C-alpha cells in the first residue's frame, strides 16, 4: 500500500485523468491503471490534509483513533460551496468499530448539544451531524483544527488490503450527497503509536 500527494490545480482541468504505473526494481511494469477519471476540484473548500492519530498498533488492542479536520477558511453555509450538514468517517475493513463509547468532539466543532453523533457498527461508519434536521441552516465552521475521537478494535493478524481512512463532508444528514471526500493513509500493526 502506498499513497501519493499532489498539488491540486485551481480548477478541474478539461482532461481530468490519471495514469499509474508500478515498476519493480528492474523497471519492469508489474501493474498499471491508465487514464482513469480524477475527482472534480471543489471551489471554496480550503482544507489541509487529514491527520490520523492512534493510541495503539498492537494486534487485537482497543485503540483510540483521532481524526483531525483542518479547516483553513471558514465553511460558510451561504457560500457557493453550500451548507455542510454532516461529516462521515469510513473505517477500513478488518477494524471493529466500538459503538458503546461514542464520539468525542475534542475541539468544539459546531454540533447540536445532543444527538450529534452516530456510529454504524456493521458499515464501520462514524457520522457527525451539524444540524438536527435538513430544514435547519448549519452554522459556519470557523477556520481551525477539529479533532474527533472514537474507539476501534484492531485486527488480529493483518491490516486491510486498502488501508485508507476516508472523511466525507456531506450536504445532507445521511451522507448520500457528498460535497468532498478526503483520504488519509492508515497505519500498520506494531507501528510506533
Number of C-alpha atoms within 10 A of each C-alpha: 9 8 10 5 6 5 5 8 8 9 10 14 11 6 9 13 12 12 11 11 11 11 12 9 6 6 8 10 11 9 10 10 10 10 11 11 11 13 12 11 15 14 11 14 17 13 17 13 13 19 15 17 17 18 14 19 19 19 16 16 14 18 19 15 18 21 20 21 20 17 19 14 14 16 22 18 17 12 11 11 15 13 22 25 26 25 24 23 21 17 20 19 16 17 16 19 23 19 17 10 11 15 21 14 18 13 12 13 17 17 20 14 9 8 11 17 19 15 21 13 13 8 13 19 19 22 23 26 25 27 22 18 12 11 7 10 15 23 17 16 20 15 14 17 18 20 20 20 17 21 21 20 19 22 20 13 10 11 18 15 10 12 19 19 19 19 22 19 21 24 21 20 20 14 18 9 15 16 18 16 14 16 16 16 17 20 18 17 17 10 9 11 13
